[in-house]
Amino acid sequence: MDEILIIVAGIIFVAYSIFATIGMIKGMKKAELYTEIFNNIKLKANRAQEEMTAVDTLGAFEADDDVGAAFDEIKSIVDELNNYINTETIDE
């Protein structure tokens, strides 16, 4: 009787280990996917900030008109996003 209990306990342990390993593998794949998505967003935010800065250096937009005010607001949002992304990367 004791041998049967030991065998059953062993089978349960092996099954639990298999399911736990599968769960960890799925979690690692999701983490890799989210890291890739974050890195893509980071690249796009950096590129957007560079392009906004390049356009701004030409002086094409004046802050006193509606287009210039909208440009300044968009540039501010892009700068804030870029700062947040770069800060989050450094903290990790």
WOUR-V332455 format. One record per residue. N is the residue number from 1. RES is the residue in three letters. NEAR is the number of other C-alpha atoms within 12 Angstrom. Layout:
((N RES NEAR) (N RES NEAR))
This chain:
((1 MET 7) (2 ASP 8) (3 GLU 9) (4 ILE 10) (5 LEU 11) (6 ILE 12) (7 ILE 13) (8 VAL 14) (9 ALA 14) (10 GLY 14) (11 ILE 14) (12 ILE 14) (13 PHE 14) (14 VAL 14) (15 ALA 14) (16 TYR 14) (17 SER 14) (18 ILE 14) (19 PHE 14) (20 ALA 14) (21 THR 14) (22 ILE 14) (23 GLY 14) (24 MET 14) (25 ILE 14) (26 LYS 14) (27 GLY 14) (28 MET 14) (29 LYS 14) (30 LYS 14) (31 ALA 14) (32 GLU 14) (33 LEU 14) (34 TYR 14) (35 THR 16) (36 GLU 14) (37 ILE 14) (38 PHE 20) (39 ASN 19) (40 ASN 15) (41 ILE 21) (42 LYS 25) (43 LEU 18) (44 LYS 18) (45 ALA 25) (46 ASN 24) (47 ARG 18) (48 ALA 23) (49 GLN 25) (50 GLU 18) (51 GLU 18) (52 MET 26) (53 THR 22) (54 ALA 15) (55 VAL 18) (56 ASP 20) (57 THR 12) (58 LEU 11) (59 GLY 14) (60 ALA 16) (61 PHE 22) (62 GLU 17) (63 ALA 16) (64 ASP 11) (65 ASP 12) (66 ASP 12) (67 VAL 14) (68 GLY 18) (69 ALA 15) (70 ALA 16) (71 PHE 24) (72 ASP 25) (73 GLU 17) (74 ILE 20) (75 LYS 27) (76 SER 19) (77 ILE 18) (78 VAL 26) (79 ASP 25) (80 GLU 18) (81 LEU 23) (82 ASN 27) (83 ASN 18) (84 TYR 19) (85 ILE 23) (86 ASN 20) (87 THR 13) (88 GLU 14) (89 THR 15) (90 ILE 9) (91 ASP 8) (92 GLU 8))
